[in-house]
Amino acid sequence: MSGSLTTGGEMSNAQLFQQIALLRWLSSQSDEDRGSLTAVTGIQVAKEVLNRITGQDKVDDYKRNCILSISQFIKDNPRASQNQINAEVEKRVLIFAAQVQALESAPLL
């Protein structure tokens, strides 16, 4: 699933909740705990389907990369003129826009 691990490699909150629900159900086998596990898993699956349909995770990644690349340019070029910074920002925003637009023609899954 997208976003399956956080940047540090640990479980996401959704995965942690699912694992807690699974552990409770495994230890009790109760209908209540099975219902909780079913609900948590259903929410996680629905979120993943929505992310794949909308591409929101990818848009967020593209936005983050755009901002980081602009920041890196400024860091690497501390004496850049305002015109050079503006040109770099414009270039990076155009790349971001092209990436987002490409998502529209990409297959859903």
Biotite code that builds the C-alpha atoms (Angstrom):
import biotite.structure as struc

atoms = struc.array([
    struc.Atom([0.000, 0.000, 0.000], chain_id="A", res_id=1, res_name="MET", atom_name="CA", element="C"),
    struc.Atom([1.213, 3.509, -0.619], chain_id="A", res_id=2, res_name="SER", atom_name="CA", element="C"),
    struc.Atom([2.651, 5.184, 2.403], chain_id="A", res_id=3, res_name="GLY", atom_name="CA", element="C"),
    struc.Atom([3.084, 1.776, 3.964], chain_id="A", res_id=4, res_name="SER", atom_name="CA", element="C"),
    struc.Atom([6.081, 2.861, 5.993], chain_id="A", res_id=5, res_name="LEU", atom_name="CA", element="C"),
    struc.Atom([6.981, 6.211, 7.407], chain_id="A", res_id=6, res_name="THR", atom_name="CA", element="C"),
    struc.Atom([10.265, 7.838, 6.443], chain_id="A", res_id=7, res_name="THR", atom_name="CA", element="C"),
    struc.Atom([11.988, 6.230, 9.424], chain_id="A", res_id=8, res_name="GLY", atom_name="CA", element="C"),
    struc.Atom([10.826, 2.745, 8.400], chain_id="A", res_id=9, res_name="GLY", atom_name="CA", element="C"),
    struc.Atom([8.313, 2.341, 11.223], chain_id="A", res_id=10, res_name="GLU", atom_name="CA", element="C"),
    struc.Atom([4.629, 1.511, 10.713], chain_id="A", res_id=11, res_name="MET", atom_name="CA", element="C"),
    struc.Atom([2.145, 4.207, 9.822], chain_id="A", res_id=12, res_name="SER", atom_name="CA", element="C"),
    struc.Atom([-0.624, 4.983, 12.308], chain_id="A", res_id=13, res_name="ASN", atom_name="CA", element="C"),
    struc.Atom([-3.136, 3.073, 10.168], chain_id="A", res_id=14, res_name="ALA", atom_name="CA", element="C"),
    struc.Atom([-0.896, 0.009, 10.106], chain_id="A", res_id=15, res_name="GLN", atom_name="CA", element="C"),
    struc.Atom([-0.350, 0.201, 13.850], chain_id="A", res_id=16, res_name="LEU", atom_name="CA", element="C"),
    struc.Atom([-4.115, 0.356, 14.493], chain_id="A", res_id=17, res_name="PHE", atom_name="CA", element="C"),
    struc.Atom([-4.633, -2.597, 12.166], chain_id="A", res_id=18, res_name="GLN", atom_name="CA", element="C"),
    struc.Atom([-1.946, -4.624, 13.929], chain_id="A", res_id=19, res_name="GLN", atom_name="CA", element="C"),
    struc.Atom([-3.439, -3.807, 17.347], chain_id="A", res_id=20, res_name="ILE", atom_name="CA", element="C"),
    struc.Atom([-6.885, -4.895, 16.134], chain_id="A", res_id=21, res_name="ALA", atom_name="CA", element="C"),
    struc.Atom([-5.408, -8.081, 14.668], chain_id="A", res_id=22, res_name="LEU", atom_name="CA", element="C"),
    struc.Atom([-3.538, -8.871, 17.876], chain_id="A", res_id=23, res_name="LEU", atom_name="CA", element="C"),
    struc.Atom([-6.686, -8.342, 19.967], chain_id="A", res_id=24, res_name="ARG", atom_name="CA", element="C"),
    struc.Atom([-8.716, -10.592, 17.671], chain_id="A", res_id=25, res_name="TRP", atom_name="CA", element="C"),
    struc.Atom([-6.018, -13.280, 17.600], chain_id="A", res_id=26, res_name="LEU", atom_name="CA", element="C"),
    struc.Atom([-5.903, -13.380, 21.373], chain_id="A", res_id=27, res_name="SER", atom_name="CA", element="C"),
    struc.Atom([-9.666, -13.278, 21.970], chain_id="A", res_id=28, res_name="SER", atom_name="CA", element="C"),
    struc.Atom([-11.365, -14.549, 18.786], chain_id="A", res_id=29, res_name="GLN", atom_name="CA", element="C"),
    struc.Atom([-14.363, -12.449, 19.864], chain_id="A", res_id=30, res_name="SER", atom_name="CA", element="C"),
    struc.Atom([-16.942, -11.098, 17.426], chain_id="A", res_id=31, res_name="ASP", atom_name="CA", element="C"),
    struc.Atom([-16.378, -7.595, 18.799], chain_id="A", res_id=32, res_name="GLU", atom_name="CA", element="C"),
    struc.Atom([-12.629, -7.737, 18.093], chain_id="A", res_id=33, res_name="ASP", atom_name="CA", element="C"),
    struc.Atom([-13.242, -9.277, 14.668], chain_id="A", res_id=34, res_name="ARG", atom_name="CA", element="C"),
    struc.Atom([-15.571, -6.372, 13.918], chain_id="A", res_id=35, res_name="GLY", atom_name="CA", element="C"),
    struc.Atom([-12.896, -3.891, 14.984], chain_id="A", res_id=36, res_name="SER", atom_name="CA", element="C"),
    struc.Atom([-10.307, -5.613, 12.785], chain_id="A", res_id=37, res_name="LEU", atom_name="CA", element="C"),
    struc.Atom([-12.728, -5.617, 9.864], chain_id="A", res_id=38, res_name="THR", atom_name="CA", element="C"),
    struc.Atom([-13.501, -1.913, 10.317], chain_id="A", res_id=39, res_name="ALA", atom_name="CA", element="C"),
    struc.Atom([-9.860, -0.847, 10.620], chain_id="A", res_id=40, res_name="VAL", atom_name="CA", element="C"),
    struc.Atom([-8.842, -2.951, 7.617], chain_id="A", res_id=41, res_name="THR", atom_name="CA", element="C"),
    struc.Atom([-11.798, -1.623, 5.592], chain_id="A", res_id=42, res_name="GLY", atom_name="CA", element="C"),
    struc.Atom([-10.824, 1.961, 6.337], chain_id="A", res_id=43, res_name="ILE", atom_name="CA", element="C"),
    struc.Atom([-7.233, 1.303, 5.333], chain_id="A", res_id=44, res_name="GLN", atom_name="CA", element="C"),
    struc.Atom([-8.305, -0.350, 2.067], chain_id="A", res_id=45, res_name="VAL", atom_name="CA", element="C"),
    struc.Atom([-10.754, 2.471, 1.289], chain_id="A", res_id=46, res_name="ALA", atom_name="CA", element="C"),
    struc.Atom([-8.034, 5.071, 1.904], chain_id="A", res_id=47, res_name="LYS", atom_name="CA", element="C"),
    struc.Atom([-5.657, 3.251, -0.435], chain_id="A", res_id=48, res_name="GLU", atom_name="CA", element="C"),
    struc.Atom([-8.289, 2.961, -3.173], chain_id="A", res_id=49, res_name="VAL", atom_name="CA", element="C"),
    struc.Atom([-9.088, 6.677, -2.836], chain_id="A", res_id=50, res_name="LEU", atom_name="CA", element="C"),
    struc.Atom([-5.381, 7.576, -3.017], chain_id="A", res_id=51, res_name="ASN", atom_name="CA", element="C"),
    struc.Atom([-4.961, 5.485, -6.141], chain_id="A", res_id=52, res_name="ARG", atom_name="CA", element="C"),
    struc.Atom([-8.009, 7.021, -7.814], chain_id="A", res_id=53, res_name="ILE", atom_name="CA", element="C"),
    struc.Atom([-7.138, 10.607, -6.938], chain_id="A", res_id=54, res_name="THR", atom_name="CA", element="C"),
    struc.Atom([-3.355, 10.281, -7.067], chain_id="A", res_id=55, res_name="GLY", atom_name="CA", element="C"),
    struc.Atom([-3.195, 12.555, -4.020], chain_id="A", res_id=56, res_name="GLN", atom_name="CA", element="C"),
    struc.Atom([-0.173, 10.756, -2.548], chain_id="A", res_id=57, res_name="ASP", atom_name="CA", element="C"),
    struc.Atom([1.765, 11.327, -5.753], chain_id="A", res_id=58, res_name="LYS", atom_name="CA", element="C"),
    struc.Atom([0.680, 14.971, -5.926], chain_id="A", res_id=59, res_name="VAL", atom_name="CA", element="C"),
    struc.Atom([1.893, 15.449, -2.350], chain_id="A", res_id=60, res_name="ASP", atom_name="CA", element="C"),
    struc.Atom([5.224, 13.811, -3.237], chain_id="A", res_id=61, res_name="ASP", atom_name="CA", element="C"),
    struc.Atom([5.617, 16.000, -6.322], chain_id="A", res_id=62, res_name="TYR", atom_name="CA", element="C"),
    struc.Atom([4.834, 19.117, -4.287], chain_id="A", res_id=63, res_name="LYS", atom_name="CA", element="C"),
    struc.Atom([7.325, 18.141, -1.598], chain_id="A", res_id=64, res_name="ARG", atom_name="CA", element="C"),
    struc.Atom([10.016, 17.498, -4.231], chain_id="A", res_id=65, res_name="ASN", atom_name="CA", element="C"),
    struc.Atom([9.281, 20.832, -5.904], chain_id="A", res_id=66, res_name="CYS", atom_name="CA", element="C"),
    struc.Atom([9.699, 22.733, -2.648], chain_id="A", res_id=67, res_name="ILE", atom_name="CA", element="C"),
    struc.Atom([12.828, 20.802, -1.694], chain_id="A", res_id=68, res_name="LEU", atom_name="CA", element="C"),
    struc.Atom([14.448, 21.380, -5.083], chain_id="A", res_id=69, res_name="SER", atom_name="CA", element="C"),
    struc.Atom([13.787, 25.123, -4.852], chain_id="A", res_id=70, res_name="ILE", atom_name="CA", element="C"),
    struc.Atom([15.216, 25.158, -1.333], chain_id="A", res_id=71, res_name="SER", atom_name="CA", element="C"),
    struc.Atom([18.270, 23.229, -2.491], chain_id="A", res_id=72, res_name="GLN", atom_name="CA", element="C"),
    struc.Atom([18.830, 25.695, -5.345], chain_id="A", res_id=73, res_name="PHE", atom_name="CA", element="C"),
    struc.Atom([18.738, 28.625, -2.933], chain_id="A", res_id=74, res_name="ILE", atom_name="CA", element="C"),
    struc.Atom([21.072, 26.826, -0.534], chain_id="A", res_id=75, res_name="LYS", atom_name="CA", element="C"),
    struc.Atom([23.511, 25.937, -3.335], chain_id="A", res_id=76, res_name="ASP", atom_name="CA", element="C"),
    struc.Atom([23.338, 29.435, -4.844], chain_id="A", res_id=77, res_name="ASN", atom_name="CA", element="C"),
    struc.Atom([23.303, 31.913, -1.950], chain_id="A", res_id=78, res_name="PRO", atom_name="CA", element="C"),
    struc.Atom([24.276, 34.796, -4.246], chain_id="A", res_id=79, res_name="ARG", atom_name="CA", element="C"),
    struc.Atom([21.630, 34.099, -6.852], chain_id="A", res_id=80, res_name="ALA", atom_name="CA", element="C"),
    struc.Atom([19.798, 37.181, -8.036], chain_id="A", res_id=81, res_name="SER", atom_name="CA", element="C"),
    struc.Atom([16.077, 37.539, -7.592], chain_id="A", res_id=82, res_name="GLN", atom_name="CA", element="C"),
    struc.Atom([15.683, 36.930, -11.339], chain_id="A", res_id=83, res_name="ASN", atom_name="CA", element="C"),
    struc.Atom([17.657, 33.676, -11.105], chain_id="A", res_id=84, res_name="GLN", atom_name="CA", element="C"),
    struc.Atom([15.577, 32.536, -8.133], chain_id="A", res_id=85, res_name="ILE", atom_name="CA", element="C"),
    struc.Atom([12.365, 33.442, -9.953], chain_id="A", res_id=86, res_name="ASN", atom_name="CA", element="C"),
    struc.Atom([13.494, 31.515, -13.033], chain_id="A", res_id=87, res_name="ALA", atom_name="CA", element="C"),
    struc.Atom([14.317, 28.440, -10.918], chain_id="A", res_id=88, res_name="GLU", atom_name="CA", element="C"),
    struc.Atom([10.970, 28.632, -9.108], chain_id="A", res_id=89, res_name="VAL", atom_name="CA", element="C"),
    struc.Atom([9.144, 28.955, -12.419], chain_id="A", res_id=90, res_name="GLU", atom_name="CA", element="C"),
    struc.Atom([11.051, 25.976, -13.855], chain_id="A", res_id=91, res_name="LYS", atom_name="CA", element="C"),
    struc.Atom([10.309, 23.795, -10.826], chain_id="A", res_id=92, res_name="ARG", atom_name="CA", element="C"),
    struc.Atom([6.628, 24.777, -10.736], chain_id="A", res_id=93, res_name="VAL", atom_name="CA", element="C"),
    struc.Atom([6.306, 23.920, -14.440], chain_id="A", res_id=94, res_name="LEU", atom_name="CA", element="C"),
    struc.Atom([7.858, 20.506, -13.759], chain_id="A", res_id=95, res_name="ILE", atom_name="CA", element="C"),
    struc.Atom([5.430, 20.002, -10.862], chain_id="A", res_id=96, res_name="PHE", atom_name="CA", element="C"),
    struc.Atom([2.474, 20.992, -13.064], chain_id="A", res_id=97, res_name="ALA", atom_name="CA", element="C"),
    struc.Atom([3.598, 18.611, -15.821], chain_id="A", res_id=98, res_name="ALA", atom_name="CA", element="C"),
    struc.Atom([3.921, 15.746, -13.332], chain_id="A", res_id=99, res_name="GLN", atom_name="CA", element="C"),
    struc.Atom([0.433, 16.382, -11.970], chain_id="A", res_id=100, res_name="VAL", atom_name="CA", element="C"),
    struc.Atom([-1.016, 16.665, -15.448], chain_id="A", res_id=101, res_name="GLN", atom_name="CA", element="C"),
    struc.Atom([0.629, 13.348, -16.383], chain_id="A", res_id=102, res_name="ALA", atom_name="CA", element="C"),
    struc.Atom([-1.300, 11.694, -13.568], chain_id="A", res_id=103, res_name="LEU", atom_name="CA", element="C"),
    struc.Atom([-4.541, 12.427, -15.397], chain_id="A", res_id=104, res_name="GLU", atom_name="CA", element="C"),
    struc.Atom([-3.556, 10.116, -18.247], chain_id="A", res_id=105, res_name="SER", atom_name="CA", element="C"),
    struc.Atom([-1.916, 7.453, -16.067], chain_id="A", res_id=106, res_name="ALA", atom_name="CA", element="C"),
    struc.Atom([-3.776, 4.203, -15.344], chain_id="A", res_id=107, res_name="PRO", atom_name="CA", element="C"),
    struc.Atom([-5.554, 4.115, -11.975], chain_id="A", res_id=108, res_name="LEU", atom_name="CA", element="C"),
    struc.Atom([-3.885, 1.013, -10.555], chain_id="A", res_id=109, res_name="LEU", atom_name="CA", element="C"),
])
